[in-house]
Amino acid sequence: MLSFRKHRRGLVLLLAGLCQPLQPFQSQPSTVIPAGPLPTSENLRYSIEWRLITAGKTHLAWTATGAGGFQANLQIESAGLVSKLFKVNDEYSSNLDAGLCAHSSLMKTNEGSRHRETRITFDAERKKASYLERDTVKNAVLASSEIDIPPCVCDIICALYRMRTLNMEPGQAGQIPVSDGKKSVMVRVESQRREQVKTPVGSFKTIRYEAFLFNNVIYRRSGRVYVWLTEDARRLPVQIQVRLQLHIGTITLQLEKEGT
């Protein structure tokens, strides 16, 4: 197996997202059920598969705040053989308003000897995003910048929840304004096809979406990211898959538990 140290960024860039091929699933009726309101509280746990092994675990927590907005927290941990080769423990938090516009995000990256803290502040009034990246071991600023953004923009987690509010038939497409603090773009989202997806928590009728984040859109590297959302009003993301270059391969997140 190739060294995980060489390919660790593929695991981390899933945000951004089965090795068994899925067969197309035809559901009736064909009309997409309108999305319901986003939950006030949600806890989703995923397994991460890479090169036919369990590479890690991911926990996504979503909570409504008293101010009428939302907070999302994502934790990524390596597991098993991968953790022995290169330990990963990353935390990402995002604060959004009621309209799913990002206000701020914080990413704490702990990957081997690499320890970083990245803060992004989205100022809707000034239409600016401020980016600050620090090395927490050396207590040194590595990067600081400010860019122009639309009045309402999503970070990566926010974009996933915005996607869940879309009502698109397979074959239709839309756009979501996304910024990582260094770049601000309109990300194309395609509703592609219906598929039946089996997970540890059950079998689901889903629609597969593709979000065009790679190939120098948000991320420079070549790749594709797919999200399978249930076809019911919940739009539950039961599977997320990131397909990168051949030497990195495919990383799959599959829902394995709901709740605490």
VENMO-V824554 format. One record per residue. PHI is phi as a letter, one per 40 degrees, with the letter a starting at -180 (none if undefined). Layout:
phi=[PHI & PHI]
This chain:
phi=[none & c & c & c & d & c & b & c & c & c & c & c & c & c & c & e & none & none & c & c & c & c & c & d & b & c & b & b & c & c & c & c & c & d & c & c & c & c & c & c & a & a & b & b & b & b & c & b & b & a & f & g & b & c & c & i & b & b & b & b & b & b & a & c & b & c & c & g & b & b & b & b & b & b & b & b & b & c & a & f & d & c & c & c & c & a & c & b & a & b & b & b & b & b & b & b & c & c & c & g & b & c & b & a & a & b & b & b & b & b & b & g & c & c & b & b & b & b & b & b & b & b & b & c & c & c & f & b & b & b & b & b & b & b & c & c & c & c & f & b & c & c & a & a & a & a & b & c & b & c & d & b & a & b & c & c & c & d & c & c & c & c & d & c & c & c & b & b & c & d & h & c & a & a & b & b & c & b & a & b & g & b & a & b & a & c & c & c & b & b & c & b & a & c & a & c & b & c & b & c & b & h & b & b & c & b & b & c & b & b & b & c & c & c & f & g & c & c & b & c & c & c & i & b & b & b & b & c & b & c & c & c & c & c & f & c & c & c & a & b & b & b & b & b & d & d & c & c & g & b & b & b & b & b & c & b & a & b & h & c]
